[in-house]
Amino acid sequence: MHNLDPLRDVTAGEVVAPYLHARAADFLRGLRVHGESGSDSAGADEAARTLRAAARRISGTLHTFRPLLDAAWADQLRTELAWLSGTLALEQACTSRLVRLVDALSRLSSTGGPVPAARGSEGPGSGTGSGAGAGTGLTVGAARAGALLERQLTLARTRAHSAALQALGSARFHAVADAVALLASDVPLGPAGSAPAMEVVDAPAAAAERRLLESVAALPLTRAAHPYNSDALALAAGESQDAPWHRTRHLLRLHRYASEVLHTGGEPDPVLYESARALDRHRDAAEAAGAAATAARTPRIAPATAYALGVLHADQRHEVEAARFAFQHAWRRATAPVL
Amino acid sequence: MHNLDPLRDVTAGEVVAPYLHARAADFLRGLRVHGESGSDSAGADEAARTLRAAARRISGTLHTFRPLLDAAWADQLRTELAWLSGTLALEQACTSRLVRLVDALSRLSSTGGPVPAARGSEGPGSGTGSGAGAGTGLTVGAARAGALLERQLTLARTRAHSAALQALGSARFHAVADAVALLASDVPLGPAGSAPAMEVVDAPAAAAERRLLESVAALPLTRAAHPYNSDALALAAGESQDAPWHRTRHLLRLHRYASEVLHTGGEPDPVLYESARALDRHRDAAEAAGAAATAARTPRIAPATAYALGVLHADQRHEVEAARFAFQHAWRRATAPVL
């Protein structure tokens, strides 16, 4: 993974700066397209995605290669980019969460075959199973649960949209845009920035890699490799058991961006792409499960609605478990020969 | 798997009769212990299990080797044994279903780690996840759901217990017991029963094996081998998608009993033991999921209770999926060299 040839005879600044220039240009392009897209919401979404991807990469690079840069400047810009990414990400997150939950509900309540006749005569005390009756009950509950989630997440999305529009019109945003525009041509380096690249760029990247490896080593990967372990469904522990995986997702991102700077000429590093995707799915499913649980706490909902939301919650927690399984598989395959 | 040596120089009746004699003796022993166990409920359970295991094996043997036996007698005894097994099995099924569901609920609502602080300030429209709040809500709902299931399944078990006691005191039961007592010393054979074993016992066993292989071939094993396929959660299709697996479970049983008659000297055949266990788990989980769905249709339950039952239902359907995964694994391993 460490091919140091391109680092010969150049300074550290000459390695890091082109990457930051290119990402700053991406950011500005996303910003321009977003401004021009007007009522074209697909175009605006795409532009917002470009903008956020560039902001994440700039921010990650400022973090990892901070020892080579003007530290005070890097910290300040990073804070502002985090605010901007966070604000812009919310609307998209609400949309994709709603799509994920509605898709899951339709999968759960679809028949997937000939519908068996409902067993209406079965009393509640009979103690025997009735998939057909469960299905019918679930279809009604699923429709109501879908409507409830749509209402709640659409409201949240509308709020996020307003917040994003407000952010894009704020003085704070214009200051970030100006800072990124400067970055497109000039990167404020620290003293180490003019040192030979071979001597100084490897240490920050290695530190990012080490933090990632430590984080992965702390994950219960052996357990995750055993399918159907039902770990993710220990619901009361939900947030605390997810946190190490979310942290790993963040560290994997930083590692991949550092790799873009040093090894892949700014292109996405394909080696850990599958692993990163699995952790994205993990995050999405965990948040969707949380949204289902939140909806179930809405006052005065019907029991059938609550039941469907319970099924949905468990389904998304299964997805969390499945994503962990996929991660350990992808990670082991990617890191099998060397890391 | 076909070692025909013990079949040399004996008649078909001399191969099948000793097995039926031995199982009839097991049946009578179970019956005697059951009568003597009185208030010792563990002893009575054990005796009922012995009785049912013997009844299933006699019934299966009468079915598979019907061509060698007095067909009218075999059919009649089989009908009566099916009635008896069914009646005796219900009580045990209610007990184990309740244990399975209560265990699952306690696993689902256990923290499995430090409990994160509840986020009480979060409104229902925020759209962000809260595992902690979900956990707290689930704990209350899980306790109520557990109480509801306990009430319903205990009632069902009490009814099953009365029905079993009534059956054991009935004239119909005494007629079955008399027929089995005769079977312990004398098996009514058909004309083929006196033919050389090598010529006639293999065909019925091969037919049972062929029916099993056809049934397994029709199962979506490739799909089941892919973990986390979420197939079992297509709830509306529950019963119809489970049926082929339940049928396979029944045919696997018949095949294993035929194997006990011909190849393992009456001892359980270890080759397909794991596969059989997986299909038992499949059936248990499917019925437990059905019981959770039935409980959720109880009028006037609280939404939190319905929510917990929804989580429980999905959890048990996940177990169904896990059992299918386990079956395909065990089956492929057991049948890899030869079947």
Contacts between the chains, C-beta under 8 A, distances in Angstrom:
chain1	res1	chain2	res2	distance
A	94	B	127	5.6
A	97	B	127	6.9
A	107	B	230	7.2
A	107	B	233	7.6
A	107	B	234	6.7
A	108	B	233	5.9
A	108	B	234	6.9
A	108	B	235	5.6
A	109	B	235	6.7
A	109	B	236	5.9
A	110	B	234	6.0
A	110	B	236	6.6
A	110	B	237	7.7
A	111	B	234	7.3
A	111	B	236	4.4
A	111	B	237	5.0
A	112	B	231	8.0
A	112	B	234	4.0
A	112	B	236	7.4
A	112	B	237	4.3
A	112	B	241	7.0
A	113	B	237	4.7
A	113	B	240	5.5
A	113	B	241	6.5
A	114	B	240	6.2
A	115	B	236	6.5
A	115	B	237	7.7
A	116	B	237	7.9
A	116	B	239	5.0
A	116	B	240	5.1
A	122	B	294	6.9
A	124	B	152	6.2
A	124	B	294	5.8
A	124	B	295	6.7
A	124	B	297	6.1
A	124	B	298	4.7
A	125	B	152	5.1
A	125	B	155	5.0
A	125	B	156	5.8
A	126	B	156	6.5
A	126	B	294	6.8
A	127	B	94	5.5
A	127	B	97	6.8
A	127	B	152	6.3
A	127	B	153	5.3
A	127	B	155	8.0
A	127	B	156	3.4
A	127	B	157	7.7
A	127	B	291	5.7
A	127	B	294	7.3
A	128	B	287	6.9
A	128	B	290	6.5
A	128	B	291	7.4
A	128	B	294	7.5
A	129	B	238	7.9
A	129	B	239	7.8
A	129	B	286	6.2
A	129	B	287	4.5
A	129	B	288	7.6
A	129	B	289	6.4
A	129	B	290	1.6
A	129	B	291	6.0
A	129	B	293	7.1
A	129	B	294	7.1
A	130	B	239	7.3
A	130	B	290	5.4
A	130	B	293	6.5
A	130	B	294	6.1
A	131	B	235	7.0
A	131	B	236	7.8
A	131	B	237	7.4
A	131	B	238	2.3
A	131	B	239	3.7
A	131	B	240	7.6
A	131	B	242	6.7
A	131	B	286	7.6
A	131	B	289	7.7
A	131	B	290	6.2
A	131	B	293	7.5
A	132	B	236	7.8
A	132	B	238	7.0
A	132	B	239	5.4
A	133	B	293	6.7
A	133	B	294	7.2
A	133	B	297	6.8
A	134	B	235	5.8
A	134	B	236	8.0
A	134	B	238	6.1
A	134	B	289	7.6
A	134	B	290	6.7
A	134	B	293	3.3
A	134	B	294	7.7
A	134	B	296	7.8
A	134	B	313	6.9
A	135	B	235	5.1
A	135	B	236	3.1
A	135	B	237	7.0
A	135	B	238	6.0
A	136	B	236	7.3
A	137	B	293	6.9
A	137	B	296	6.9
A	137	B	297	5.8
A	138	B	235	5.0
A	138	B	236	6.6
A	138	B	293	7.9
A	139	B	236	6.2
A	152	B	124	6.3
A	152	B	125	5.1
A	152	B	127	6.2
A	153	B	127	5.2
A	155	B	125	5.1
A	155	B	127	7.9
A	156	B	125	6.0
A	156	B	126	6.5
A	156	B	127	3.4
A	157	B	127	7.7
A	227	B	227	3.5
A	227	B	228	6.7
A	227	B	322	7.4
A	227	B	325	6.2
A	228	B	227	6.7
A	228	B	228	7.9
A	228	B	318	7.0
A	228	B	319	7.8
A	228	B	321	7.1
A	228	B	322	3.5
A	228	B	325	6.2
A	230	B	107	7.2
A	230	B	315	7.3
A	230	B	318	7.0
A	231	B	112	8.0
A	233	B	107	7.6
A	233	B	108	5.9
A	233	B	311	7.7
A	233	B	315	6.0
A	233	B	318	7.8
A	234	B	107	6.8
A	234	B	108	7.0
A	234	B	110	6.0
A	234	B	111	7.3
A	234	B	112	4.0
A	234	B	113	8.0
A	235	B	108	5.7
A	235	B	109	6.7
A	235	B	131	7.0
A	235	B	134	5.9
A	235	B	135	5.1
A	235	B	138	5.0
A	235	B	311	7.1
A	236	B	109	5.9
A	236	B	110	6.6
A	236	B	111	4.4
A	236	B	112	7.4
A	236	B	115	6.4
A	236	B	131	7.8
A	236	B	132	7.8
A	236	B	135	3.1
A	236	B	136	7.3
A	236	B	138	6.6
A	236	B	139	6.2
A	237	B	110	7.7
A	237	B	111	5.0
A	237	B	112	4.3
A	237	B	113	4.7
A	237	B	115	7.7
A	237	B	116	8.0
A	237	B	131	7.4
A	237	B	135	7.0
A	238	B	129	7.9
A	238	B	131	2.3
A	238	B	132	7.0
A	238	B	134	6.1
A	238	B	135	6.0
A	239	B	116	5.0
A	239	B	129	7.8
A	239	B	130	7.3
A	239	B	131	3.7
A	239	B	132	5.4
A	240	B	113	5.4
A	240	B	114	6.2
A	240	B	116	5.1
A	240	B	131	7.7
A	241	B	112	7.0
A	241	B	113	6.4
A	242	B	131	6.8
A	286	B	129	6.2
A	286	B	131	7.6
A	287	B	128	7.0
A	287	B	129	4.5
A	288	B	129	7.6
A	289	B	129	6.4
A	289	B	131	7.7
A	289	B	134	7.6
A	290	B	128	6.5
A	290	B	129	1.6
A	290	B	130	5.4
A	290	B	131	6.2
A	290	B	134	6.7
A	291	B	127	5.7
A	291	B	128	7.4
A	291	B	129	6.0
A	293	B	129	7.1
A	293	B	130	6.6
A	293	B	131	7.4
A	293	B	133	6.7
A	293	B	134	3.3
A	293	B	137	6.9
A	293	B	138	7.9
A	294	B	122	7.0
A	294	B	124	5.9
A	294	B	126	6.8
A	294	B	127	7.2
A	294	B	128	7.4
A	294	B	129	7.1
A	294	B	130	6.1
A	294	B	133	7.3
A	294	B	134	7.7
A	295	B	124	6.8
A	296	B	134	7.8
A	296	B	137	6.9
A	296	B	303	7.0
A	296	B	304	7.9
A	296	B	307	4.8
A	297	B	124	6.0
A	297	B	133	6.8
A	297	B	137	5.8
A	298	B	124	4.7
A	299	B	124	8.0
A	301	B	303	5.3
A	302	B	303	7.3
A	303	B	296	7.0
A	303	B	301	5.3
A	303	B	302	7.3
A	303	B	303	5.6
A	303	B	305	7.4
A	303	B	306	3.7
A	304	B	296	7.9
A	304	B	306	7.0
A	305	B	303	7.4
A	306	B	303	3.7
A	306	B	304	7.0
A	306	B	306	4.1
A	306	B	307	4.2
A	306	B	310	6.9
A	307	B	296	4.7
A	307	B	306	4.2
A	307	B	307	6.6
A	307	B	309	6.0
A	307	B	310	4.0
A	307	B	313	7.7
A	308	B	310	6.3
A	309	B	307	6.0
A	309	B	310	6.6
A	310	B	306	6.9
A	310	B	307	4.0
A	310	B	308	6.3
A	310	B	309	6.6
A	310	B	310	2.4
A	310	B	311	4.2
A	310	B	312	7.7
A	310	B	313	7.5
A	310	B	314	7.1
A	311	B	233	7.7
A	311	B	235	7.1
A	311	B	310	4.2
A	311	B	311	7.2
A	311	B	313	6.0
A	311	B	314	4.5
A	312	B	310	7.7
A	313	B	134	6.9
A	313	B	307	7.7
A	313	B	310	7.5
A	313	B	311	6.0
A	313	B	314	7.9
A	314	B	310	7.1
A	314	B	311	4.5
A	314	B	313	7.9
A	314	B	314	3.4
A	314	B	315	5.6
A	314	B	318	7.2
A	315	B	230	7.3
A	315	B	233	6.0
A	315	B	314	5.6
A	318	B	228	6.8
A	318	B	230	6.9
A	318	B	233	7.7
A	318	B	314	7.4
A	318	B	318	5.7
A	319	B	228	7.8
A	321	B	228	7.1
A	322	B	227	7.4
A	322	B	228	3.5
A	325	B	227	6.2
A	325	B	228	6.2
